[in-house]
Amino acid sequence: MHLFDRVDLSGRLSDEDYNARIYAGQRKLLELRLHIGGHLDTPQIGPGVLVVFEGSDAGGKGGAI
């Protein structure tokens, strides 16, 4: 028996929870860009932010991007 055979994969997010988490993540990235650019008090966005995804093949990385 492998370790992964004991992992509970039954957990699911509702569409509402999923969308709320996506929105919160996008908001954090925007705030990071504003902070890096030194523009927290103005609407100018700073430089781009590189986000590195790690995961197995067909793990959902492409959908997140």
Buried (B, 14 or more C-beta within 10 A) or exposed (E): EEEEEEEEEEEEEEEEEEEEEEEEEEEEEEEEBBEEEEEEEEEEEBEEEEEEEEEEEEEEEEEEE
